[in-house]
Amino acid sequence: MARAIAFYRDALGLRVGFESPHWTEISVGDAVIALHSRLGGSGPCGEVGRGWYMGVVCDDVESLRPRIVAGGGTDHGLHDVPGGVVLTFTDPDGNPIQAFQAK
């Protein structure tokens, strides 16, 4: 949990609210996401290139890229989409996330 908190706080710049070893709440704009430990199994809950991603809006995906890597995440590259660009990355636990920047 400490590693996940550090990544979302330091690499993504999100605000941590409630924090515990098994449940932590992080503000994303007006919304709150919760990080919690797995109830069973191992590995990430998602898979790059398949299924759902958490998505965030970003003003500058290029400046986000080195912070993701420095924070223990993996940069999976940029691709253009209608109206902008998307950076796909995974957090240190391998959970897929996409950051969208409007053009």
C-alpha positions in Angstrom: 0.0 0.0 0.0 2.8 2.4 0.8 4.3 2.0 -2.7 0.9 2.5 -4.3 0.2 5.6 -2.2 3.6 7.1 -3.1 3.0 6.5 -6.8 -0.5 8.0 -7.0 0.6 11.0 -4.8 4.1 11.7 -6.1 4.0 10.5 -9.7 0.4 11.5 -10.5 0.1 14.4 -8.1 -3.2 13.2 -6.6 -4.3 14.1 -3.1 -4.4 11.3 -0.5 -7.3 11.5 2.0 -8.0 8.5 4.3 -5.1 6.1 4.5 -4.7 2.7 6.0 -2.7 -0.5 5.2 -5.7 -2.0 3.5 -7.8 0.9 2.2 -6.7 4.3 1.0 -8.8 7.1 -0.6 -7.4 9.4 -3.2 -9.1 12.5 -4.7 -9.3 12.8 -8.4 -11.0 16.1 -9.1 -14.4 15.9 -7.5 -14.3 12.1 -7.3 -12.6 9.7 -4.9 -10.9 6.4 -5.9 -10.0 3.8 -3.3 -7.0 1.6 -3.4 -7.4 -1.7 -1.5 -5.5 -4.9 -1.1 -6.6 -7.9 -3.2 -8.9 -10.3 -1.6 -7.2 -13.2 -3.3 -5.0 -14.2 -6.2 -2.0 -12.2 -7.3 -0.9 -9.8 -10.0 -2.6 -6.8 -11.4 -6.4 -6.5 -11.7 -6.3 -5.3 -15.3 -4.2 -6.0 -18.4 -2.7 -3.5 -20.8 -4.4 -3.7 -24.2 -7.5 -5.4 -22.8 -10.4 -4.5 -20.6 -11.1 -1.4 -18.6 -8.6 1.3 -17.6 -8.8 4.0 -15.1 -8.6 7.3 -17.0 -7.4 10.7 -16.0 -7.2 14.0 -17.8 -3.8 15.7 -18.0 -2.5 19.0 -19.3 0.9 17.7 -20.4 1.3 13.9 -20.9 5.0 14.4 -21.9 5.9 15.8 -18.5 4.0 13.0 -16.8 6.0 10.2 -18.5 9.3 10.6 -16.5 7.3 10.9 -13.2 5.6 7.6 -13.9 8.9 5.8 -14.5 10.6 7.4 -11.5 7.6 6.4 -9.3 8.0 2.7 -10.3 5.3 2.6 -13.0 5.8 1.5 -16.6 5.3 3.8 -19.7 3.5 1.9 -22.4 3.6 4.7 -24.9 1.5 7.5 -26.5 -1.1 7.2 -29.2 -3.3 9.8 -30.9 -7.1 9.7 -30.5 -9.7 12.1 -31.9 -9.2 15.4 -30.1 -6.0 14.5 -28.3 -3.4 12.1 -27.2 -3.4 9.2 -24.7 -0.5 8.0 -22.6 -1.0 4.4 -21.5 0.9 3.3 -18.4 0.8 0.9 -15.5 1.2 1.6 -11.8 3.9 -0.3 -9.8 1.4 -3.2 -9.4 0.7 -3.4 -13.1 -2.7 -1.9 -13.1 -3.4 -0.1 -16.4 -4.2 3.6 -16.5 -4.6 6.1 -19.4 -3.9 9.8 -19.2 -5.7 11.9 -21.9 -4.4 15.3 -23.1 -6.7 17.4 -25.3 -5.1 19.0 -28.4 
